[in-house]
Amino acid sequence: MPRRIPRKTAAPLLPLHPTLNSLRESAAGCRACDLWKKGTQTVFGEGARTADVMFVGEQPGDREDLAGKPFVGPAGGVLNKALQVAGIDRSQVYVTNIVKHFKWEPRGKRRIHKKPNAIEIAACRPWFDAEVAVTRPRVIVALGATAAQALLGKDFKVTQRRGEPIEWQPQSEGIGAGASEGKTNLPHRAVVVATVHPSSILRAPDDESRHAEMAKFIDDMKAIARIIRESEERPRKAA
C-alpha cells in the first residue's frame, strides 16, 4: 500500500491565540499553496466579530483581489441587495471565502476565474476553520458548490439540498489555542445552509432568467433570516 504523502496546509501559520486581526495579519504572508504567486494579495474575511451568520464563497474575484476585501464586486452587489430585501444587516454578518487568493487564467487583457483544486482548498482550509472558531456563527451560508462541498462533502449537491439546514462541526486540526503544537480545538457546532453563489445569477442567459434566479436567491435569504431568528432563541452550542 503506497505511503500517504501529507499535504501542506496553513495550519502551522495560525496564531496560538487567534483573533480576527492576528489571523488576517498571519494570512497576509500565507504560501501554503501556489496561488499567492498570481494573486495580488490575500483576501481575508471581513465583518462582525460576533456575527450570527457567516457567508462563505469559493474564492475572491478580480475586484476583490485588487481591493483586498471579500464580496465587493458585482457578486457582492447581488448579495447586498438580497440581504437588504431579506432584512439581514450586512454590517452584522461575516463574509469570507474557502480559498483566500484569486485563482485566474488570462484571456486577452482580462483575468478569468479558475476553480481551485482540492489541494488548494485543503491548504487554505485552516484559515476558514479559525474564522469560525473566533466568530462562532450560529448559521453558515455556503454560497455555491465549491464552498458547500468543502463543508459538507464532495458528493453534496446544492441543487438537491438548497436551503436545507444541516448540523455541522469542523473536522480540521490546528484550530485555535494550541494550534502551533498540532492540537485540535474544534469550534462550536453550527447550522450550514447551502445556496447558489450570487455570481451565478449574473451569468443567467437573459433578463427573465436573471430576475427569476434573483427571486429564488432572495427567498433563500429570507429563509436564512428565519433560521437566524430561531437560533437566537437557543443558546450557542459548545463543541
C-alpha positions as CSV (number, residue, x, y, z in Angstrom):
1,M,0.0,0.0,0.0
2,P,1.6,3.3,-1.0
3,R,2.5,5.7,1.8
4,R,0.2,8.7,2.0
5,I,2.1,12.0,1.5
6,P,0.8,14.7,3.8
7,R,-0.4,17.8,2.2
8,K,1.0,21.2,3.2
9,T,-1.6,23.4,4.8
10,A,-1.7,26.8,6.5
11,A,-2.2,25.2,10.0
12,P,1.3,25.9,11.2
13,L,0.8,29.6,10.4
14,L,-2.2,30.0,12.8
15,P,-1.6,32.2,15.8
16,L,-1.5,30.5,19.2
17,H,-4.4,32.6,20.5
18,P,-6.1,33.8,17.3
19,T,-8.2,36.9,16.8
20,L,-9.5,38.2,13.5
21,N,-6.8,40.8,13.4
22,S,-4.0,38.3,14.2
23,L,-5.4,35.8,11.7
24,R,-5.6,38.4,9.0
25,E,-2.0,39.5,9.6
26,S,-0.7,35.9,9.5
27,A,-2.7,35.0,6.4
28,A,-1.2,38.0,4.5
29,G,2.0,36.0,4.1
30,C,0.5,32.6,3.5
31,R,2.3,30.4,1.0
32,A,0.7,27.1,1.8
33,C,-0.2,26.7,-1.9
34,D,1.0,28.3,-5.1
35,L,-2.0,30.7,-5.5
36,W,-0.1,33.5,-3.8
37,K,2.2,33.7,-6.8
38,K,-0.6,35.0,-9.1
39,G,-2.9,36.7,-6.6
40,T,-2.3,40.4,-5.8
41,Q,-2.8,39.7,-2.1
42,T,-4.5,37.5,0.4
43,V,-8.2,38.4,0.7
44,F,-9.2,37.5,4.2
45,G,-12.8,37.5,5.6
46,E,-14.4,40.7,7.0
47,G,-17.3,41.6,9.1
48,A,-18.8,41.5,12.6
49,R,-16.7,39.8,15.3
50,T,-19.7,38.1,16.8
51,A,-21.8,37.6,13.7
52,D,-24.7,35.2,14.0
53,V,-24.3,34.4,10.3
54,M,-21.3,33.8,8.1
55,F,-21.4,33.7,4.3
56,V,-18.7,31.8,2.6
57,G,-18.0,31.6,-1.1
58,E,-15.4,29.9,-3.2
59,Q,-12.6,32.5,-3.7
60,P,-12.2,36.2,-4.2
61,G,-12.8,37.5,-7.7
62,D,-10.9,40.1,-9.8
63,R,-12.3,43.1,-7.9
64,E,-11.8,41.5,-4.5
65,D,-8.2,40.6,-5.4
66,L,-7.4,44.2,-6.2
67,A,-9.3,45.7,-3.2
68,G,-8.2,43.1,-0.7
69,K,-11.8,42.8,0.6
70,P,-14.4,40.0,0.0
71,F,-17.6,40.4,-1.9
72,V,-17.0,44.0,-3.1
73,G,-17.5,43.2,-6.8
74,P,-20.7,42.6,-8.8
75,A,-21.5,39.3,-7.0
76,G,-21.2,41.3,-3.7
77,G,-23.7,43.8,-5.0
78,V,-26.2,40.9,-5.7
79,L,-25.6,39.6,-2.2
80,N,-26.1,43.0,-0.6
81,K,-29.4,43.5,-2.5
82,A,-30.7,40.1,-1.4
83,L,-29.7,40.7,2.2
84,Q,-31.4,44.1,2.3
85,V,-34.6,42.7,0.9
86,A,-34.5,39.8,3.4
87,G,-33.9,42.2,6.3
88,I,-30.3,41.0,7.1
89,D,-27.9,43.7,8.1
90,R,-24.7,43.3,6.1
91,S,-22.7,45.1,8.8
92,Q,-23.8,42.4,11.2
93,V,-22.6,39.4,9.2
94,Y,-19.2,38.0,8.4
95,V,-18.2,37.3,4.8
96,T,-15.3,35.2,3.6
97,N,-14.2,32.5,1.1
98,I,-12.9,29.0,1.4
99,V,-9.8,30.0,-0.6
100,K,-8.2,33.3,0.2
101,H,-6.3,34.0,-3.1
102,F,-7.7,34.7,-6.6
103,K,-7.1,31.9,-9.0
104,W,-7.3,33.0,-12.6
105,E,-6.1,32.5,-16.1
106,P,-5.5,35.2,-18.7
107,R,-8.0,35.7,-21.5
108,G,-6.8,38.7,-23.6
109,K,-6.4,41.5,-21.1
110,R,-8.8,40.0,-18.7
111,R,-8.2,37.8,-15.7
112,I,-10.8,35.0,-15.7
113,H,-11.8,33.0,-12.6
114,K,-10.5,29.4,-12.5
115,K,-11.9,26.9,-10.0
116,P,-9.5,26.0,-7.2
117,N,-8.5,22.3,-6.9
118,A,-8.7,20.0,-3.9
119,I,-5.1,20.6,-2.8
120,E,-5.5,24.4,-2.8
121,I,-8.8,24.2,-0.9
122,A,-7.2,21.8,1.7
123,A,-4.2,24.1,2.1
124,C,-6.4,27.1,2.8
125,R,-9.0,25.4,5.0
126,P,-7.4,26.1,8.4
127,W,-7.9,29.8,7.9
128,F,-11.7,29.3,7.4
129,D,-11.9,27.0,10.4
130,A,-10.1,29.5,12.5
131,E,-12.5,32.2,11.4
132,V,-15.4,30.1,12.5
133,A,-13.6,29.4,15.9
134,V,-13.2,33.1,16.5
135,T,-16.6,34.4,15.3
136,R,-18.7,31.5,16.4
137,P,-21.6,32.0,14.0
138,R,-24.9,30.2,14.6
139,V,-25.5,29.8,10.8
140,I,-23.0,29.4,8.0
141,V,-24.3,30.0,4.5
142,A,-22.3,28.2,1.8
143,L,-22.5,30.1,-1.5
144,G,-22.1,27.8,-4.4
145,A,-20.9,24.2,-4.9
146,T,-17.3,24.6,-4.0
147,A,-18.0,26.1,-0.6
148,A,-20.8,23.7,0.1
149,Q,-18.7,20.6,-0.9
150,A,-15.8,21.8,1.2
151,L,-18.0,21.9,4.3
152,L,-20.5,19.0,3.6
153,G,-18.5,16.6,1.4
154,K,-17.7,16.2,-2.3
155,D,-20.9,14.4,-3.1
156,F,-23.1,17.3,-1.8
157,K,-25.3,18.8,-4.4
158,V,-26.7,22.3,-3.9
159,T,-29.4,21.7,-6.5
160,Q,-30.8,18.8,-4.4
161,R,-30.4,20.3,-0.9
162,R,-30.6,24.0,-1.4
163,G,-31.9,25.9,1.6
164,E,-31.8,22.8,3.9
165,P,-30.4,23.5,7.5
166,I,-27.7,20.9,8.2
167,E,-26.0,20.4,11.6
168,W,-22.2,20.8,11.1
169,Q,-19.0,20.7,13.0
170,P,-15.5,21.2,11.5
171,Q,-13.0,18.3,11.5
172,S,-9.8,20.2,10.7
173,E,-6.8,20.2,13.0
174,G,-4.8,23.1,14.3
175,I,-7.7,25.4,15.3
176,G,-7.4,28.0,18.0
177,A,-5.2,27.8,21.1
178,G,-2.5,25.1,20.8
179,A,-2.5,25.1,17.0
180,S,1.2,25.5,16.8
181,E,1.6,22.2,18.8
182,G,-0.7,20.5,16.3
183,K,-3.5,20.1,18.8
184,T,-7.2,20.3,17.9
185,N,-9.6,22.8,19.5
186,L,-12.8,22.5,17.5
187,P,-15.2,25.4,17.3
188,H,-18.8,25.1,18.3
189,R,-21.3,23.4,16.1
190,A,-23.3,25.5,13.6
191,V,-26.0,25.1,11.1
192,V,-24.9,25.1,7.4
193,V,-27.3,26.2,4.7
194,A,-26.3,25.9,1.0
195,T,-27.5,28.1,-1.8
196,V,-26.1,29.3,-5.1
197,H,-23.2,31.8,-5.4
198,P,-24.5,35.2,-6.4
199,S,-22.2,35.3,-9.4
200,S,-24.3,32.5,-10.9
201,I,-27.2,35.0,-11.1
202,L,-25.1,37.4,-13.1
203,R,-24.4,34.6,-15.6
204,A,-28.0,33.9,-16.3
205,P,-28.6,34.0,-20.1
206,D,-31.3,36.7,-20.2
207,D,-33.2,39.2,-18.0
208,E,-36.1,36.9,-17.4
209,S,-33.9,34.1,-16.1
210,R,-31.8,36.6,-14.0
211,H,-34.9,38.0,-12.3
212,A,-36.2,34.5,-11.6
213,E,-32.9,33.4,-10.1
214,M,-32.7,36.6,-8.0
215,A,-36.2,36.0,-6.7
216,K,-35.1,32.4,-5.6
217,F,-31.9,33.8,-4.0
218,I,-33.9,36.4,-2.1
219,D,-36.3,33.6,-0.9
220,D,-33.2,31.8,0.4
221,M,-32.0,34.8,2.3
222,K,-35.5,35.3,3.8
223,A,-35.4,31.6,4.9
224,I,-31.9,32.1,6.4
225,A,-33.2,35.2,8.3
226,R,-35.9,33.0,9.8
227,I,-33.3,30.3,10.8
228,I,-31.2,33.0,12.4
229,R,-34.2,34.3,14.4
230,E,-35.0,30.7,15.5
231,S,-31.4,30.1,16.5
232,E,-31.3,33.2,18.7
233,E,-33.9,31.5,20.9
234,R,-31.5,28.7,21.6
235,P,-28.0,29.0,23.4
236,R,-24.9,28.6,21.2
237,K,-23.8,25.0,21.1
238,A,-20.4,24.2,22.5
239,A,-18.2,21.7,20.9
